[in-house]
Amino acid sequence: MLGLPSRLQANLAELNITEPTPIQKQAIPHAMNGRDVMGLAQTGTGKTAAFGLPLLSALLRMEGKPAAKAVRGLILAPTRELAKQIVDNLRSYAEGTQVRIGIVTGGVSLSGQENRLSRGTDLLVATPGRLIDLMERRSVRLDETKFLVLDEADQMLDLGFIHALRQIAKTLPKERQTMLFSATMPKQMAEIASAYLTDAVRIEVTPPGQPVDRIDQSVHFVEQGDKMNLLIAHLDAHRTEAALVFSRTKHGAEKMKKVLEAKGFAAGSIHGNKSQGQRDRALNAFRSGELMVLVATDVAARGIDIPQVRHVYNYDLPNVADNYVHRIGRTARAGRDGSAIAYCAPDEIGEFKAIQKLMGRDIEVAGGEPWMDFGAKKPQRGGRGRRGGNGHGGGGQGQGQRPQGAGKPARPKRGGRGRGRQAA
């Protein structure tokens, strides 16, 4: 397949990966030829293999072992979850080879990571902050790094990693192969590309910012204080199907998880206040089916590759429209269908309009009525319209028009591709 070494092809066959996805089909040949690549593709389309297989192929051709503390290939990822997912995939592709794959992220012991790096690493997957910690302790060398990949580069910008990227790049050899992959294309991405890529091949298999067509999107216009009742009604309609619920805040995610547990749902949570061990255990329980509902902040918008996720709920709309695309990309993976339901309170209308503008299309209204045809002003903070920190309790009546059925939650709507359902 695509000129890959026989060992990698055999491993892919054992993983039932026999046909490349569009991004893989276009990116792998260029990457195998040593070209810099800028890949734009929706989440869940196989970007990890698109850069991972060429990297492994190049490393298999290299002789000897890496020097102490040296790294031959570096993959930077914005979150711990995504870094771990990348490593799991790469190790399955490289099964039976001598390629040594390592990972360094926050939330775990520095000393343990230093010990593993001391032996040298063929391919290292890292979050920028922890990598810099190790660089400052002189525990890792990047002067022999021949390959660099920036995965989900747009989220690195959202999380403020631009200065970390510059600091890391200064230590890398100028002669290297660099690949950048992203699901969206914010303006600053062009600056990143020009700074890190040389004569790059641009590959765009789908318009950036466009979610996969297999997801049925819908929105419910609902008062903030009525969201929890609506969520419970929706979750109750599919208790045997995995659902991912996004909260804007860590406190809100934890509170929501406890409310759902009290209502009899097998629920867990992952957010920035959780240790890495707690986050890993929650994800593993969700993946195994022990948990059916996982409540998360945007720390999980990328890095969750669990094909059985059937439903995504945007309980709180994200402040950054691009994050909506990444959130709903957690469903409809591996060729499956999915649904994405958004709850829009009166003071979230700005966020909702930004989401529709990003996608260039409308989202189907499944409940309530649009707040004054999207013309309602945001309620003043501190009054009756205040959304108090997380808004997962009662109260919080907005100033907009009360949606139909807000006090009596509607059942979730499936399948309808009615007006404006053109995404997700």
C-alpha positions in Angstrom: 0.0 0.0 0.0 1.5 3.3 -1.1 5.0 2.0 -1.2 5.2 1.2 2.5 7.7 -1.3 3.9 6.3 -4.9 4.0 6.4 -5.0 7.8 4.1 -2.0 8.1 1.8 -3.3 5.4 1.5 -6.6 7.3 0.7 -4.8 10.5 -2.0 -2.7 8.7 -3.5 -5.8 7.3 -3.8 -7.3 10.8 -5.5 -4.1 11.9 -7.9 -4.4 9.0 -6.6 -1.3 7.4 -6.5 -2.1 3.7 -7.6 1.0 1.9 -6.1 4.5 2.5 -8.4 7.4 3.4 -8.3 10.4 1.1 -5.9 12.3 3.3 -3.6 9.3 3.5 -3.8 8.6 -0.2 -2.7 12.1 -1.0 -0.2 12.8 1.8 1.7 9.6 2.2 3.4 9.6 -1.3 4.6 13.2 -0.9 5.8 12.5 2.7 7.6 9.3 1.6 9.5 11.4 -0.9 10.7 13.7 1.8 8.5 16.7 1.0 7.1 19.0 3.7 3.4 18.6 3.9 0.5 20.8 5.1 -2.6 18.6 5.5 -6.0 20.0 6.1 -8.7 17.4 6.9 -11.6 16.9 9.2 -11.0 15.1 12.5 -11.5 11.4 12.3 -10.2 11.1 8.7 -7.0 9.2 9.4 -4.4 12.0 9.8 -2.3 10.0 12.3 -1.5 7.4 9.7 -1.0 10.0 7.1 2.1 11.3 8.9 2.9 8.4 11.1 3.4 5.8 8.4 5.9 7.9 6.3 7.8 8.7 9.6 8.0 5.0 10.5 9.1 4.1 7.0 11.9 6.7 7.1 13.0 5.5 10.6 13.1 1.9 9.5 15.6 2.9 6.8 18.0 4.6 9.3 20.9 2.6 10.6 22.0 2.1 14.2 20.3 3.4 17.3 19.7 7.0 18.4 22.3 8.6 20.6 21.7 9.1 24.3 18.9 11.6 24.9 18.6 12.2 21.2 15.3 12.2 19.3 15.2 11.3 15.6 11.5 12.3 14.9 9.3 14.6 17.0 5.5 14.8 16.9 4.0 17.7 18.9 0.3 17.4 20.0 -1.7 20.0 22.0 -3.2 17.6 24.7 -2.3 14.6 26.7 -5.2 12.6 25.3 -4.2 13.2 21.7 -0.6 12.5 22.4 -1.5 9.1 24.0 -3.9 8.3 21.1 -1.1 9.0 18.6 1.4 6.8 20.4 -1.1 3.9 20.7 -1.7 4.1 16.9 2.0 4.4 16.0 2.9 1.4 18.2 0.3 -0.7 16.6 1.6 0.2 13.1 5.2 -0.5 14.2 4.6 -3.8 16.0 7.5 -6.1 15.5 10.0 -3.5 14.4 12.9 -2.0 16.3 11.5 1.6 16.2 11.5 3.0 19.7 8.4 5.2 20.3 8.2 7.4 23.4 5.8 9.9 24.9 6.2 12.9 27.2 3.2 14.8 28.6 2.3 16.6 31.8 0.6 14.9 34.7 3.2 12.2 35.2 6.6 11.8 36.7 9.4 13.8 35.2 12.1 11.5 36.5 10.5 8.5 34.8 10.4 10.3 31.5 14.0 11.4 31.9 15.1 7.8 32.4 13.3 6.6 29.3 14.7 9.5 27.2 18.3 8.9 28.4 18.5 5.8 26.1 17.6 7.8 23.0 14.3 7.8 21.1 13.4 7.1 17.5 10.1 8.8 17.6 8.9 11.0 20.4 5.3 12.3 20.8 5.1 15.3 23.2 3.0 18.1 24.5 5.0 21.4 24.1 5.0 22.4 27.8 6.4 19.1 29.1 8.9 18.9 26.3 10.3 22.3 27.2 10.5 21.2 30.9 12.7 18.4 29.8 14.7 20.5 27.5 15.4 23.0 30.3 16.6 20.0 32.5 18.9 18.9 29.6 17.1 15.6 29.5 16.4 15.6 25.8 18.3 16.6 22.7 16.7 17.8 19.5 19.8 18.7 17.5 19.6 15.3 15.6 15.9 15.5 15.0 15.3 15.0 11.2 11.5 14.9 11.3 8.9 17.3 12.9 5.1 16.9 12.9 2.7 19.5 14.3 -0.6 17.7 14.8 -3.8 19.7 15.4 -1.7 22.8 15.0 -4.8 25.1 15.1 -5.5 23.9 18.7 -1.9 24.7 19.7 -2.6 28.2 18.7 -5.9 28.3 20.7 -4.1 27.0 23.7 -1.3 29.6 23.5 1.5 27.3 22.5 2.9 29.6 19.8 5.8 30.8 22.1 6.5 27.2 23.1 6.7 26.2 19.4 9.2 29.0 18.7 11.3 27.9 21.6 11.3 24.3 20.5 12.0 25.1 16.8 15.1 27.1 17.7 16.8 23.8 18.8 15.9 21.8 15.7 18.2 21.4 12.7 17.2 23.6 9.8 17.6 20.6 7.5 14.6 18.5 8.4 11.2 17.3 7.0 8.3 19.0 8.6 4.6 18.2 8.4 1.7 20.2 9.7 -1.8 18.7 10.1 -5.0 20.5 11.1 -8.7 20.3 10.9 -9.3 24.1 10.6 -7.3 27.0 9.1 -7.2 30.1 11.2 -5.4 33.1 9.9 -2.4 32.7 12.1 -1.9 29.2 10.6 -0.4 30.7 7.4 2.3 32.4 9.5 3.0 29.1 11.2 3.3 27.3 7.9 5.6 29.9 6.4 7.8 29.8 9.5 8.2 26.0 9.8 7.5 24.5 6.3 9.7 24.7 3.2 8.1 24.4 -0.3 5.3 22.4 1.3 2.7 20.4 -0.6 -0.8 21.6 0.6 -3.4 18.9 0.8 -7.0 19.7 1.5 -9.4 16.8 1.3 -12.4 18.7 2.7 -12.9 22.4 3.3 -11.4 23.4 6.6 -14.0 23.9 9.4 -16.5 21.6 7.7 -17.7 18.7 9.9 -18.4 15.3 8.4 -21.6 14.7 6.6 -22.6 11.6 8.5 -23.4 13.7 11.6 -27.0 14.9 12.1 -26.7 18.4 13.7 -29.5 20.2 15.5 -29.9 23.0 18.0 -32.4 23.6 20.9 -33.0 27.2 22.0 -33.4 26.8 25.7 -33.0 28.9 28.8 -29.8 28.1 30.7 -31.6 26.9 33.7 -33.6 24.4 31.6 -30.6 22.8 29.9 -30.1 20.1 32.5 -33.7 18.8 32.3 -33.4 18.7 28.5 -30.1 16.9 28.6 -31.5 14.2 31.0 -34.5 13.7 28.6 -32.2 13.3 25.7 -29.8 10.9 27.4 -32.7 8.9 28.8 -33.8 8.2 25.2 -30.6 6.3 24.4 -29.1 4.9 27.7 -27.4 2.1 25.8 -25.5 4.4 23.4 -22.3 6.3 24.3 -22.7 10.1 24.6 -20.1 12.8 25.1 -21.3 16.0 26.8 -19.2 19.2 26.6 -19.1 21.8 29.3 -17.4 25.2 29.1 -15.8 25.0 32.6 -14.1 22.4 34.8 -16.4 23.1 37.7 -19.5 22.8 35.5 -18.3 19.5 34.0 -17.8 18.0 37.5 -21.1 19.3 38.8 -22.9 17.9 35.7 -21.3 14.5 36.1 -22.6 14.3 39.7 -26.1 15.3 38.7 -26.2 12.7 36.0 -24.9 10.0 38.4 -27.7 11.0 40.8 -30.2 10.4 38.0 -28.9 6.9 37.4 -26.6 7.4 34.5 -23.2 5.7 34.3 -21.3 9.0 33.9 -17.7 10.1 34.3 -15.8 13.3 33.6 -12.4 14.6 32.3 -11.1 18.1 32.7 -8.1 20.0 33.7 -8.6 19.5 37.4 -8.3 15.7 37.0 -4.9 14.0 37.3 -3.6 12.2 34.3 -4.4 8.9 36.0 -8.0 9.9 36.6 -8.4 11.1 33.0 -7.0 7.8 31.6 -9.2 5.7 33.9 -12.3 7.7 32.8 -11.5 7.4 29.1 -10.8 3.6 29.5 -14.1 3.1 31.3 -15.9 5.1 28.6 -14.1 3.1 25.8 -15.0 -0.2 27.4 -18.7 0.7 27.9 -18.5 0.8 31.7 -19.4 4.5 31.4 -22.0 5.5 28.9 -21.8 9.3 29.4 -18.6 11.2 29.5 -18.7 14.9 30.5 -15.7 16.9 29.3 -14.3 20.4 28.8 -12.4 21.2 25.5 -9.4 19.3 26.8 -11.2 16.3 25.2 -12.4 18.0 22.0 -9.4 16.3 20.4 -7.7 13.1 21.3 -10.8 11.0 21.9 -11.0 8.3 19.2 -13.8 6.1 20.4 -15.8 4.9 17.4 -18.8 3.9 19.5 -19.5 7.5 20.5 -23.0 8.0 19.0 -24.0 11.4 20.4 -22.3 14.6 21.2 -24.0 17.3 23.2 -22.8 20.9 23.3 -24.3 21.7 26.7 -22.4 25.0 26.6 -21.4 26.4 23.3 -17.7 27.0 22.9 -16.2 30.5 22.9 -14.1 29.6 19.9 -16.2 28.4 16.9 -13.5 26.1 15.6 -13.8 24.0 18.8 -17.4 23.2 17.9 -16.1 21.4 14.8 -13.6 19.4 16.9 -16.1 18.6 19.5 -18.7 17.1 17.2 -15.9 15.3 15.3 -15.8 12.9 18.3 -18.8 11.1 16.7 -19.3 9.6 13.3 -15.9 8.0 13.4 -14.7 4.9 11.5 -17.5 5.2 9.0 -20.3 5.3 11.5 -23.2 7.8 11.8 -23.6 10.2 14.7 -25.7 13.0 16.1 -24.6 16.4 17.5 -27.1 18.4 19.6 -26.4 22.0 20.7 -28.1 23.9 23.5 -28.2 27.6 22.9 -29.2 30.0 25.7 -30.0 33.7 25.1 -26.5 34.9 25.9 -24.9 32.3 23.6 -26.4 33.6 20.4 -23.2 35.2 19.5 -21.3 31.9 19.8 -24.0 30.2 17.8 -23.9 32.7 14.9 -20.1 32.4 14.8 -20.4 28.6 14.5 -22.9 28.8 11.6 -20.7 31.5 9.9 -17.7 29.2 10.2 -19.5 26.3 8.6 -21.3 28.5 6.0 -24.6 26.8 6.7 -27.5 26.6 9.1 -28.1 24.1 11.8 -31.5 22.5 12.0 -33.7 23.9 14.8 -35.0 20.9 16.7 -36.5 22.7 19.8 -37.5 26.1 21.0 -37.6 29.2 18.8 -34.6 31.2 17.7 -34.1 34.1 20.1 -35.8 37.0 18.4 -34.5 35.7 15.0 -31.0 35.9 16.4 -31.4 39.6 17.1 -31.7 39.3 20.9 -29.1 41.2 22.8 -27.1 39.3 25.3 -28.4 39.6 28.9 -26.4 41.8 31.2 -24.2 39.9 33.5 -25.3 40.1 37.1 -29.0 40.4 36.4 -31.7 37.7 36.0 -30.0 36.7 32.8 -26.6 36.0 34.4 -25.3 32.6 33.6 -23.5 32.1 36.9 -20.1 30.3 36.3 -21.3 27.1 34.9 -25.1 27.4 34.6 -25.8 23.8 35.5 -28.2 24.5 38.2 -31.6 26.2 38.2 -32.5 29.9 37.7 -30.7 32.0 35.1 -33.7 33.2 33.1 -32.5 35.0 30.0 -34.1 38.1 28.6 -34.9 36.6 25.2 -38.1 34.9 24.1 -38.8 31.7 26.0 -38.5 28.7 23.7 -41.4 26.4 23.1 -41.2 23.4 25.3 -38.4 24.8 27.5 -40.1 23.6 30.7 -41.1 20.3 29.0 -38.0 18.9 27.3 -38.5 17.7 23.8 -37.4 14.2 22.9 -34.2 14.1 20.7 -34.8 14.4 17.0 -32.9 11.9 14.8 -32.3 11.5 11.2 -34.1 14.6 10.0 -32.0 16.3 7.5 -34.6 19.1 7.3 -33.9 22.7 6.6 -30.3 23.7 7.3 -29.1 20.2 8.4 -26.0 20.4 6.4 -23.3 19.4 8.8 -21.6 18.0 11.7 
